Amino acid sequence: MIQLKACLALELPPINRALNRALDRLPPPVLPVARHIFDAGGKRLRPLLTVLVARLLGHTDNGIQDLAVTLEMLHAATLLHDDVLDNALTRRGRPAAHTLWDASSVILAGDALLACANALVAERGDPRLSLCFSKATSRTAAGEILEIAAQGRVDTTQEEYEDIVRGKTAWLIRAACEMGALAANAAQSHVAAAAAYGENLGMAFQLVDDALDFAPESVTGKPTGGDVREGKFTPPVRLYRQSLPSGERAAFDAAFAARAISPDEAAAIAENIRTVGHDTATRRQAEAFLARARAALDDMPPGKDRDILHSMADHVRDRKK
């Protein structure tokens, strides 16, 4: 974990500089909204993965960061759109963009971010990179649509949940790793291994995120129990519902379907989930995906960057916010 922290200290400054260069290409009306979402911070997980995978597979061009930030721009565009759809009031502890600008302007700013990122990828002149970015865009949108369709449904299966997560979260992380391998002109076996690592890391990342949704706000900085109030049938919610007596379960189902669970009720549900250990059980589900991610790494060349990618899997498993 010390090695990962040292890597972050070294890699994040050039990634952030590349992001600033990319944002400077945006039309002036878009820039304030884009700056707002990026100034709120973020883990920069996706560009870091692109850089690490590219370097592990032999890429030596220092300009890899300019490619790496394109998926972070796509991710930011989805956040802008999500906050409008969810009518969220905050994002990373700051006012959501649509509370400062009108919703139409924020949606269009997200579209502009996506278009700018697409242009940056296209300028590399490699159709494989453009195809990878395009697939990530469409799969992310498809995952969001599946999630919207599943809201308020307690009959959502585990397989349907995984399809949602694979689209809305895992595919972007998969694409970040795959683009790094493609930029390095790696062998197809290494491209496939990078994609498998990223997809499984992304699945685990979302499972841990679902567990953290029920952690105290004082720990995560986010309102506790947001998923249950928004009608998202995540693994902790599924386990909580299964533990209820039949009468209480019927009442829960009705409130969940109607999105009528109050913040106080969500807090009580969150306390139950933590006390019983449904959040811990969800983290255990994440470990199965992390094992697959680590196995995919074993098919890639050894080295310091592979060790850091292994540490990334441990970080995802253990993160607290």
Residue pairs with C-beta under 8 A, 6 or more apart in sequence:
1 311
1 314
1 315
3 304
3 307
3 308
3 311
4 308
4 311
4 312
4 315
7 48
7 52
7 308
8 48
11 48
11 51
11 52
12 44
12 48
14 62
14 65
15 44
15 47
15 48
15 51
15 65
15 68
15 69
16 44
17 65
18 47
18 65
18 66
18 68
18 69
19 38
19 47
19 69
19 72
19 73
21 66
22 66
22 69
22 70
22 73
22 116
22 117
22 120
23 31
23 34
23 35
23 38
25 116
25 119
25 120
26 34
26 112
26 113
26 116
27 112
29 105
30 108
30 109
30 112
30 113
32 101
33 80
33 97
33 101
33 105
33 106
33 109
34 76
34 109
34 112
34 113
36 94
36 97
36 100
37 76
37 79
37 80
37 91
37 97
38 76
39 94
40 91
40 92
40 93
40 94
41 92
42 72
42 76
42 92
44 72
45 173
45 176
45 205
46 68
46 71
46 72
46 75
46 172
46 173
46 176
47 65
47 68
47 69
47 71
47 72
47 176
48 68
49 173
49 176
49 177
49 180
49 198
49 201
49 309
49 312
50 64
50 67
50 68
50 71
50 176
50 177
50 179
50 180
50 183
51 64
51 65
51 68
51 180
52 180
52 305
52 308
52 309
52 312
53 176
53 177
53 180
53 181
53 184
53 194
53 197
53 198
53 305
53 309
54 64
54 68
54 180
54 181
54 183
54 184
55 64
55 180
55 184
55 305
56 180
56 184
56 300
56 301
56 303
56 305
56 306
56 309
57 180
57 181
57 184
57 186
57 190
57 194
57 300
57 301
58 184
58 185
58 186
59 180
59 183
59 184
61 183
64 180
64 183
66 120
67 120
67 121
67 124
67 129
67 179
67 183
68 176
68 179
68 180
69 117
69 120
70 117
70 118
70 120
70 121
70 133
70 179
71 117
71 133
71 136
71 172
71 175
71 176
71 179
73 113
73 114
73 116
73 117
73 120
74 113
74 114
74 117
74 133
74 136
74 137
74 140
74 172
75 172
76 110
76 113
77 110
77 111
77 113
77 114
77 117
78 110
78 140
78 144
79 91
80 97
80 98
80 106
80 107
80 109
80 110
80 113
81 107
81 110
82 88
82 144
83 91
83 96
83 97
83 98
83 106
84 98
84 103
84 106
84 107
85 148
86 230
88 96
89 95
89 96
89 99
90 96
91 97
92 221
93 221
97 106
97 109
98 106
101 109
114 137
117 133
118 130
118 133
118 134
118 137
121 129
121 130
121 133
122 130
124 130
124 183
126 182
126 183
128 182
129 179
129 182
129 183
132 175
132 178
132 179
132 182
133 175
133 179
135 171
135 175
136 171
136 172
136 174
136 175
139 166
139 167
139 171
140 167
140 168
140 171
140 172
141 167
142 167
143 163
143 164
143 165
143 166
143 167
143 168
143 169
143 171
144 167
144 168
146 160
146 163
146 164
146 167
146 168
147 164
147 168
147 232
150 156
150 160
150 161
150 164
150 232
150 233
151 230
151 231
151 232
151 259
152 231
152 256
152 257
152 258
152 259
153 231
153 233
153 257
154 233
154 241
154 253
154 256
154 257
156 233
158 235
158 238
161 233
161 234
161 235
162 203
165 202
165 203
165 206
165 207
166 199
166 202
166 203
168 206
169 202
169 203
169 205
169 206
169 209
170 198
170 199
170 200
170 201
170 202
170 203
170 205
170 206
171 199
171 202
172 202
173 198
173 199
173 201
173 202
173 205
174 195
174 198
174 199
174 202
175 198
176 198
177 194
177 195
177 197
177 198
177 201
178 191
178 194
178 195
178 198
180 194
181 190
181 191
181 193
181 194
181 195
182 191
186 194
189 299
190 299
190 300
190 301
193 296
193 297
193 299
193 300
194 296
194 300
196 292
196 293
196 296
197 293
197 296
197 297
197 300
197 309
198 293
200 289
200 290
200 292
200 293
200 296
201 289
201 290
201 293
201 312
201 313
201 316
203 286
203 289
204 286
204 287
204 289
204 290
204 293
204 313
204 316
204 317
205 286
205 316
207 235
207 282
207 283
207 285
207 286
207 289
208 282
208 283
208 286
208 316
208 317
208 319
210 227
210 234
210 235
210 236
210 282
211 235
211 236
211 279
211 280
211 282
211 283
211 286
212 220
212 279
212 319
212 320
212 321
213 222
213 224
213 225
213 226
213 227
213 234
213 236
213 270
214 224
214 225
214 227
214 236
214 269
214 270
214 273
214 274
214 278
214 279
215 224
215 270
215 274
215 279
215 320
215 321
216 224
216 270
217 223
217 224
219 320
219 321
220 320
220 321
221 321
222 321
223 263
224 266
224 267
224 270
225 261
225 263
225 266
225 267
225 269
225 270
226 266
227 234
227 236
227 237
228 237
228 240
228 256
228 261
228 266
228 269
228 270
229 259
229 261
229 262
229 263
229 266
230 259
231 256
231 257
231 259
233 256
234 282
235 278
235 281
235 282
235 285
236 273
236 278
236 279
236 281
236 282
237 256
239 273
239 276
239 278
239 281
239 282
240 269
240 272
240 273
240 276
240 278
241 249
241 252
241 253
241 256
243 276
243 278
244 252
254 260
255 261
255 265
261 269
272 278
273 279
283 317
286 316
286 317
287 317
290 313
290 316
290 317
293 313
294 310
294 313
297 306
297 309
297 310
297 313
300 306
